[in-house]
Structure formats: structure tokens, C-alpha cells
């Protein structure tokens, strides 16, 4: 696997993109970045600062000086805020309830966009989120958009979080979908050129195998195209 490949994995919560991204990165020897965790980390910081969540300027100010660091080991990803581990905190219901509001603030998105692109660097990474193939890494060699029906997504997220109310989880997922797809800055959309994969009928292992096959196919195509261009450039007129 080429060390410069960038795999952009987009999709709504509960579609399976986190588990798939980590497994694919591990299997292919690539780094891994969870951009959603970064937004959640900033949301936790904004909440701790007591900022008015109805005031975008207050949110931007609270987030402006917060240092977010993401570990990119797919088997042991880490997330810290100002050096403090917030991996457990960012999965609380409080953060979940407010992350879309914080993520909708343009200054927050720009700050994390710069950070995300710096981490991606020369590639060799699987990046997951809601605007990776459309905004963060539009030139990624491999773009995927994972979806699942709302019932399956709610069941998966409920199991992950240990929640008891599937219906409430489903309603929350649909609420966040509406906010994220309707925001003015970098709305959540299926990126141009992305392969759409409905994960509803598949196990995680089956999805991972499909994605790995696609990544290998796409990277082989890019390698062949690059070799063809190089040969053409070196040919006599």
C-alpha cells in the first residue's frame, strides 16, 4: 500500500464509518484521523468555558486558543484538549447534544480544517468525518460515503453508547443529520466522485473487506495512470 494514499470516509453517525476506518487503516498500515472527535473535543472545551451556545462569536472565542491533539494510531487513537485526555468526556450526552451547534460555527470549522490538513500532510492516512471528501481532502485518491437506514444506525449507536432508548437515539441522529446537512459552512454531503456504500445489510468485516478491495483498486489505478503519464512525458515527440 502506497504510503501517500488518502482515504476520505464520510457518512452520518451510526453508518459504521468509525469502526470501518480504524479497521481499514490498521489492515493497510495507514494512519487514522477521527475529525468528529476533534469537533467533540472543542465542544467540551466550549462547554467548560461556559460560553453562550446561542452566540457563534462566543463559541469561536472560547475555541480559539484551545489546543486539540489527535493521535493517529488506528488501534489506539487518542484525543486531548490542552494536554488533557478527553476520550471519555467527548462521548457524553452533553457533548453529543451540542456538537452540531459548535461545528456549525465557521471559525471553528476553519481552525480544525487547518489542523486536519496539517495532520494529513503527505498522506498515508484514513480520515473520517462528514466533509472529508468534499472540503478537507477533495483530492483524496479514495472517497467513500457510508450510509445505513435510520433503524440500523440507531441500533448501532445505542449499542456503542450503552443507551437504552433506541427511539430517542434515532431521533437524535436524525436531528443532527438535519443540522449538519443544512449548515451554511461545509454542509455534510456525499462528495463528488465518492463510492456510496449502504452498510445496512453487511457485517463490519464484510464492509471492511469491501473498502479494502476498493482502496487497493483505486490506488492501483492511480499508480498505473501516474506511470502512464511518466512514460508519455519521457517519450520522443
N, C-alpha and C positions, 0 to 999 in steps of 0.2 A: 504493500500500500504506500502510495506516494506521501511523503511527509508534509506536502504543501496543500493537500486537499482540504477544502472547507465544505462541510456538510451542514446545510441550513435546515433545521427541523422545526416547522411551525405547526400550530394547531391549538385548539381550545383546551382548557383544563379537563382532565379525565379522558383525553383521546389516546393516552399511552405514550406521549412523546418523551416524557422524562425517563421512564424505565427503558424505553427503546433506545433513546440517545445514549444513555450510560452503557448499555449492553453493547451497542454497536461500536462505541468509542473503545471500550475495553477489548473487544474481539479484534478490532483492526489496529490496535496500538496507537490510538489517537487521543488527544486531549479532549476535555469536555467542559462546556460552559453552560450553566443554567442562568439565563438572563432574568427569568422570573424571580429567582432567589435574590437577585440584585435589587429589583424593584421592591420586593418584600422587605429587604434589609433597610432601604431608605424609608419605607413606610414605618417600620419600627422606630427608626430614629426620629421621624417627624412626630410620631405619637409621643415619644419620650420627651420631646421638646415642648409639648403642649401647644403645638401650632393649631390655628383655626383651620380645620379641614374643608371649610367652605370658602377659604381665601387662597387662591392659587399663588399669590405673591408670598403669603406667609409660609406655604408649603415649600416654595422654591428657596426662600431664605433659610428655612430650617435644614434643608437638604444640601445647601451649597457647600458647606465646609465638612460634611460627613465623609469619612474615608471608608469606602467599601472595597474589600479584597476578596477575590474568589479563587479558591484552589481548583485546579483543573484535572486532578486525578479522578477518572470516572468511577473508580472503586471507593474512593474516599473524598468526595468533593466537600469543600469547606466554604463557609461564608462568615466574614467578620465585619463588624462596624467599629471603627476606631480601635481595632485590635481585640475586640471582644467577640467571642463566638456567639452567633445569634441563630445557629442552625435550628434549634428547637423553637425559639421565640417567633421566627418568621412563619411558622406553620400554625400559630394560634388563630382562633376565630377572630380575635380583634384585628390582627393584621389582614387576614383574608377579607374582612368586611370593608377595609379602607384602601386596599392596594390599588384598586382601579381608579379611585379619585386621585391618589398621588401620582400614578402612572400617566394620568391624563394631562399633567402639567408640562408644557413644552420645555421649560428649563430643566426639569428632572430628566426628561427623555434625552435631551441633548447631552447632559452631563454623563449619563450612562451610555449613550451611543459612543461618545469619545472613548470611554473606558472599555467598552466591548470591542471596539475596533482595535484598540491597543493590545488587548489580550489575544485577539485572533491573529494579529501580526502576519507572519508569513504562512499561516495555515497549519495543517496537521491537527484539525480540531472538528468536533461535532458541536454545533451551537443550537440550543433550543430556545424557543420563545414564541412570540406572536407576530413579530415583524422582522424576522431574521432575513428571509429571502427577499422581502420587499424593500427593507430600509437598511438594516445593519450590514448585510453582506449580499447585495443584489447580484454580485458577480460570482457567487459560490458555484463551484462545479456541480454540486448536487443539491437540489432543492426538493424538499418533501413537505406535504401538507397532510397531517394526520387528522382524521375525524372519527367520531363514533356517534351512535344515536344517543340522545339525551339520557335514556334509561341506563344504558351501559356505562356512560360516563359517570352518572350519579352513583351507581353501584361501586365502581372502581374507586372513586374519590372517598366514598363513605368507608370502604374497607381500609384505604390508606390512612385515613384520619381517625379511625376508630369511632366514628359518629354513629348514632343510632337511627336518625331520621333521614331516610333516603329521599323522601319527597322534598324536605327542606333543602337538602344538598342539591337536588335537581333544580329547584327554583333559584338557588344562589348561583349555580353555574350559568343558567340562562340569563340572570340579571347581569352578571359580569360580561357575558358574551355581548349583550346589548350595549353596555358602556364601552367596551373595548373596540367593538366594530364601528361605533358611532362617534368616537372621539375625533377631534379635528386634526390632531397631530399623530402621524403614523398609526392610522387605524389598523386593527387586526383584519387581515385579508389573506386569501390564498394568493401567494406570489405568482407572478407571471413565470411560466415555464416549470412550475413545481409539479411533481408527480403526486396526485391525490390518492391517498390510501385510507380507505374506511376500515378501521381496525375492529369493528363490532364483532364479526364472526370468527376472529382469529385469537389464538393464544399469544402471549407475549413472545414465546420462542418462534412462533410462525411469523410474527411481524418482524422480529429481528432478522430472521433469515431472508425475508423479502427485501428488507432495507439493505442488508449487506450485499446481496446479489446486485441490487440497483447501484450501490456505490461503486462496486467493482466494475460494473458495465460502463457507467458514466466516466469513471477515471480512465478506463482503458480507451474509451473513445477520445477523451481529451488528449491522452498520450499519443494516440495514432494521428490525430489532427495536428498536434504540435510537430510530430516527426515529419508529417507531410509538408507542413509549411517550411520547416528547416531544409528539407530536400529540395523543395521548389526554389527557395531563396538561393541555394547553392548551385542550381543548375545553370548551364550556359544559356543565353538568350537564343 
